[in-house]
Amino acid sequence: MSEQSLPVDALPDYAERVLDLAERIPPGRVMTYGDVAEWLEEGGPRQVGRVMALYGGAVPWWRVVRADGVLLPGHELDALGHYREESTPLREAGRASEGHLPRLDMKRARWDGGGCVKGHT
């Protein structure tokens, strides 16, 4: 059964698990697409990114990010508002950075899933 033929309220199992983990990321913290895949022990960054692109609007999507800390293209200002509201650690943009937007401070903001039991997402 393809994703297009699923009932509107049905999600593939993998998508449900990705979204459940995204909801568990604490405010002010982030996980990379690769972190999510590694934590779930399934898929990879591209699969997680695809799930977030298709279904992530109902969860705190801004907490699942690129490994380099660059804000999600096309959603930078929305994400930045959430990061500032949640006090997510940011690195101020240098003069050479595109759009002069800050990046996430991945060393301080990254969450390892601690307190979240694997297999019980």
C-alpha atoms as an extended CHARMM CRD file, in Angstrom:
* protein
*
       121  EXT
         1         1  MET       CA              0.0000000000        0.0000000000        0.0000000000  PROA      1               0.0000000000
         2         2  SER       CA              1.5320000000        3.3340000000       -0.9900000000  PROA      2               0.0000000000
         3         3  GLU       CA              1.4640000000        6.4580000000        1.1850000000  PROA      3               0.0000000000
         4         4  GLN       CA             -0.9380000000        8.0490000000       -1.3130000000  PROA      4               0.0000000000
         5         5  SER       CA             -3.5190000000        5.2680000000       -0.8450000000  PROA      5               0.0000000000
         6         6  LEU       CA             -3.5240000000        5.3800000000        2.9560000000  PROA      6               0.0000000000
         7         7  PRO       CA             -6.5850000000        6.7850000000        4.7260000000  PROA      7               0.0000000000
         8         8  VAL       CA             -6.1250000000       10.4660000000        5.5990000000  PROA      8               0.0000000000
         9         9  ASP       CA             -5.7490000000        9.7580000000        9.3290000000  PROA      9               0.0000000000
        10        10  ALA       CA             -3.3910000000        6.7690000000        8.8740000000  PROA      10              0.0000000000
        11        11  LEU       CA              0.3790000000        7.1610000000        9.0260000000  PROA      11              0.0000000000
        12        12  PRO       CA              3.0110000000        4.6140000000        8.1390000000  PROA      12              0.0000000000
        13        13  ASP       CA              4.4530000000        2.9760000000       11.2720000000  PROA      13              0.0000000000
        14        14  TYR       CA              7.8840000000        4.5230000000       10.7030000000  PROA      14              0.0000000000
        15        15  ALA       CA              6.3650000000        7.9990000000       10.3700000000  PROA      15              0.0000000000
        16        16  GLU       CA              4.4450000000        7.5410000000       13.6190000000  PROA      16              0.0000000000
        17        17  ARG       CA              7.6430000000        6.5970000000       15.4360000000  PROA      17              0.0000000000
        18        18  VAL       CA              9.5730000000        9.5490000000       13.9960000000  PROA      18              0.0000000000
        19        19  LEU       CA              6.8140000000       11.9880000000       14.9530000000  PROA      19              0.0000000000
        20        20  ASP       CA              6.4510000000       10.4880000000       18.4300000000  PROA      20              0.0000000000
        21        21  LEU       CA             10.1660000000       10.9830000000       19.0630000000  PROA      21              0.0000000000
        22        22  ALA       CA             10.0090000000       14.5470000000       17.6910000000  PROA      22              0.0000000000
        23        23  GLU       CA              7.2590000000       15.2960000000       20.2230000000  PROA      23              0.0000000000
        24        24  ARG       CA              9.4570000000       13.9810000000       23.0620000000  PROA      24              0.0000000000
        25        25  ILE       CA             12.3820000000       16.2950000000       22.3360000000  PROA      25              0.0000000000
        26        26  PRO       CA             12.3550000000       18.8080000000       25.1990000000  PROA      26              0.0000000000
        27        27  PRO       CA             11.8730000000       22.5220000000       24.5120000000  PROA      27              0.0000000000
        28        28  GLY       CA             15.2200000000       24.1980000000       23.8990000000  PROA      28              0.0000000000
        29        29  ARG       CA             16.8200000000       20.9920000000       22.6210000000  PROA      29              0.0000000000
        30        30  VAL       CA             17.1930000000       19.4390000000       19.1520000000  PROA      30              0.0000000000
        31        31  MET       CA             18.0100000000       16.1600000000       17.4330000000  PROA      31              0.0000000000
        32        32  THR       CA             19.4180000000       15.8580000000       13.9510000000  PROA      32              0.0000000000
        33        33  TYR       CA             17.6870000000       13.8290000000       11.2630000000  PROA      33              0.0000000000
        34        34  GLY       CA             20.4770000000       11.2810000000       11.6640000000  PROA      34              0.0000000000
        35        35  ASP       CA             20.1060000000       11.2430000000       15.4550000000  PROA      35              0.0000000000
        36        36  VAL       CA             16.4310000000       10.3730000000       15.0930000000  PROA      36              0.0000000000
        37        37  ALA       CA             17.1600000000        7.5380000000       12.6480000000  PROA      37              0.0000000000
        38        38  GLU       CA             19.9550000000        6.2130000000       14.8700000000  PROA      38              0.0000000000
        39        39  TRP       CA             17.7800000000        6.3920000000       17.9750000000  PROA      39              0.0000000000
        40        40  LEU       CA             14.9780000000        4.5160000000       16.2000000000  PROA      40              0.0000000000
        41        41  GLU       CA             17.5580000000        2.0490000000       14.8040000000  PROA      41              0.0000000000
        42        42  GLU       CA             15.8730000000        2.3240000000       11.4160000000  PROA      42              0.0000000000
        43        43  GLY       CA             16.1390000000        4.4140000000        8.2770000000  PROA      43              0.0000000000
        44        44  GLY       CA             18.5170000000        7.2820000000        7.8260000000  PROA      44              0.0000000000
        45        45  PRO       CA             18.5670000000       11.0840000000        7.7440000000  PROA      45              0.0000000000
        46        46  ARG       CA             16.8060000000       11.2570000000        4.3750000000  PROA      46              0.0000000000
        47        47  GLN       CA             13.9560000000        9.0320000000        5.5300000000  PROA      47              0.0000000000
        48        48  VAL       CA             13.4980000000       11.1090000000        8.6820000000  PROA      48              0.0000000000
        49        49  GLY       CA             13.5970000000       14.2970000000        6.6050000000  PROA      49              0.0000000000
        50        50  ARG       CA             10.9470000000       12.8920000000        4.2860000000  PROA      50              0.0000000000
        51        51  VAL       CA              8.6760000000       12.0420000000        7.2270000000  PROA      51              0.0000000000
        52        52  MET       CA              9.1440000000       15.5190000000        8.6750000000  PROA      52              0.0000000000
        53        53  ALA       CA              8.4430000000       17.1500000000        5.2970000000  PROA      53              0.0000000000
        54        54  LEU       CA              5.2560000000       15.1520000000        4.7530000000  PROA      54              0.0000000000
        55        55  TYR       CA              3.8380000000       14.8780000000        8.2680000000  PROA      55              0.0000000000
        56        56  GLY       CA              5.8790000000       17.0790000000       10.6320000000  PROA      56              0.0000000000
        57        57  GLY       CA              3.5570000000       20.0810000000       10.7720000000  PROA      57              0.0000000000
        58        58  ALA       CA              1.6350000000       18.6880000000       13.7460000000  PROA      58              0.0000000000
        59        59  VAL       CA              4.7230000000       18.2280000000       15.9360000000  PROA      59              0.0000000000
        60        60  PRO       CA              7.5430000000       20.5720000000       17.0370000000  PROA      60              0.0000000000
        61        61  TRP       CA              9.2860000000       20.2340000000       13.6560000000  PROA      61              0.0000000000
        62        62  TRP       CA             11.8650000000       22.8790000000       14.5240000000  PROA      62              0.0000000000
        63        63  ARG       CA             13.4540000000       20.4480000000       17.0100000000  PROA      63              0.0000000000
        64        64  VAL       CA             14.5180000000       18.0140000000       14.2420000000  PROA      64              0.0000000000
        65        65  VAL       CA             17.3520000000       19.7060000000       12.4000000000  PROA      65              0.0000000000
        66        66  ARG       CA             20.3240000000       19.5200000000       10.0760000000  PROA      66              0.0000000000
        67        67  ALA       CA             23.5730000000       18.3600000000       11.6580000000  PROA      67              0.0000000000
        68        68  ASP       CA             25.3590000000       21.5910000000       10.7140000000  PROA      68              0.0000000000
        69        69  GLY       CA             22.9230000000       23.7350000000       12.7170000000  PROA      69              0.0000000000
        70        70  VAL       CA             21.7190000000       25.7110000000        9.6920000000  PROA      70              0.0000000000
        71        71  LEU       CA             18.0660000000       26.6790000000       10.0170000000  PROA      71              0.0000000000
        72        72  LEU       CA             15.5860000000       24.8860000000        7.7520000000  PROA      72              0.0000000000
        73        73  PRO       CA             15.5320000000       26.7170000000        4.4030000000  PROA      73              0.0000000000
        74        74  GLY       CA             12.2050000000       28.3990000000        3.8040000000  PROA      74              0.0000000000
        75        75  HSD       CA             11.2430000000       28.1760000000        7.4720000000  PROA      75              0.0000000000
        76        76  GLU       CA             14.1340000000       30.0620000000        9.0500000000  PROA      76              0.0000000000
        77        77  LEU       CA             12.1150000000       32.8610000000       10.6230000000  PROA      77              0.0000000000
        78        78  ASP       CA              9.4010000000       30.5590000000       11.9940000000  PROA      78              0.0000000000
        79        79  ALA       CA             12.0480000000       28.2610000000       13.4580000000  PROA      79              0.0000000000
        80        80  LEU       CA             14.0440000000       31.1650000000       14.8570000000  PROA      80              0.0000000000
        81        81  GLY       CA             10.9480000000       32.4130000000       16.6880000000  PROA      81              0.0000000000
        82        82  HSD       CA             10.4850000000       28.9990000000       18.2920000000  PROA      82              0.0000000000
        83        83  TYR       CA             14.1720000000       28.7550000000       19.2160000000  PROA      83              0.0000000000
        84        84  ARG       CA             14.1390000000       32.1450000000       20.8890000000  PROA      84              0.0000000000
        85        85  GLU       CA             10.8850000000       31.3590000000       22.7120000000  PROA      85              0.0000000000
        86        86  GLU       CA             12.3430000000       28.0740000000       23.9950000000  PROA      86              0.0000000000
        87        87  SER       CA             15.8150000000       29.5110000000       24.7240000000  PROA      87              0.0000000000
        88        88  THR       CA             17.4580000000       27.0360000000       22.3520000000  PROA      88              0.0000000000
        89        89  PRO       CA             21.2120000000       27.7440000000       22.2400000000  PROA      89              0.0000000000
        90        90  LEU       CA             22.1440000000       29.6730000000       19.0980000000  PROA      90              0.0000000000
        91        91  ARG       CA             25.4040000000       30.8560000000       17.5790000000  PROA      91              0.0000000000
        92        92  GLU       CA             25.1780000000       34.3710000000       16.2450000000  PROA      92              0.0000000000
        93        93  ALA       CA             25.7150000000       34.7580000000       12.5400000000  PROA      93              0.0000000000
        94        94  GLY       CA             28.9600000000       36.0450000000       11.1870000000  PROA      94              0.0000000000
        95        95  ARG       CA             29.0440000000       38.7630000000        8.5560000000  PROA      95              0.0000000000
        96        96  ALA       CA             29.7060000000       36.2080000000        5.8470000000  PROA      96              0.0000000000
        97        97  SER       CA             26.7500000000       33.9760000000        6.7230000000  PROA      97              0.0000000000
        98        98  GLU       CA             23.9010000000       33.9770000000        4.2670000000  PROA      98              0.0000000000
        99        99  GLY       CA             21.0330000000       36.1790000000        5.4420000000  PROA      99              0.0000000000
       100       100  HSD       CA             22.9090000000       36.9200000000        8.6630000000  PROA      100             0.0000000000
       101       101  LEU       CA             20.8070000000       34.2770000000       10.4260000000  PROA      101             0.0000000000
       102       102  PRO       CA             22.1610000000       32.5160000000       13.5000000000  PROA      102             0.0000000000
       103       103  ARG       CA             22.7990000000       28.7810000000       13.5530000000  PROA      103             0.0000000000
       104       104  LEU       CA             21.9250000000       26.3450000000       16.2570000000  PROA      104             0.0000000000
       105       105  ASP       CA             24.7140000000       25.7660000000       18.7590000000  PROA      105             0.0000000000
       106       106  MET       CA             24.7200000000       22.0200000000       18.2350000000  PROA      106             0.0000000000
       107       107  LYS       CA             27.1490000000       21.2820000000       21.0750000000  PROA      107             0.0000000000
       108       108  ARG       CA             24.7700000000       22.8230000000       23.5910000000  PROA      108             0.0000000000
       109       109  ALA       CA             21.3690000000       22.2020000000       21.9800000000  PROA      109             0.0000000000
       110       110  ARG       CA             21.7120000000       18.5690000000       20.8930000000  PROA      110             0.0000000000
       111       111  TRP       CA             19.6240000000       16.0620000000       22.8400000000  PROA      111             0.0000000000
       112       112  ASP       CA             20.6230000000       12.4020000000       23.0460000000  PROA      112             0.0000000000
       113       113  GLY       CA             17.1860000000       11.0240000000       23.8680000000  PROA      113             0.0000000000
       114       114  GLY       CA             18.0460000000       10.6080000000       27.5280000000  PROA      114             0.0000000000
       115       115  GLY       CA             14.9980000000        9.7370000000       29.6120000000  PROA      115             0.0000000000
       116       116  CYS       CA             13.2280000000        8.3820000000       26.5360000000  PROA      116             0.0000000000
       117       117  VAL       CA             13.0590000000        4.5720000000       26.5810000000  PROA      117             0.0000000000
       118       118  LYS       CA             13.9080000000        2.9060000000       23.2460000000  PROA      118             0.0000000000
       119       119  GLY       CA             11.1920000000        0.6990000000       21.9360000000  PROA      119             0.0000000000
       120       120  HSD       CA              8.5950000000        2.6680000000       23.8550000000  PROA      120             0.0000000000
       121       121  THR       CA              8.1920000000        5.6770000000       21.6080000000  PROA      121             0.0000000000
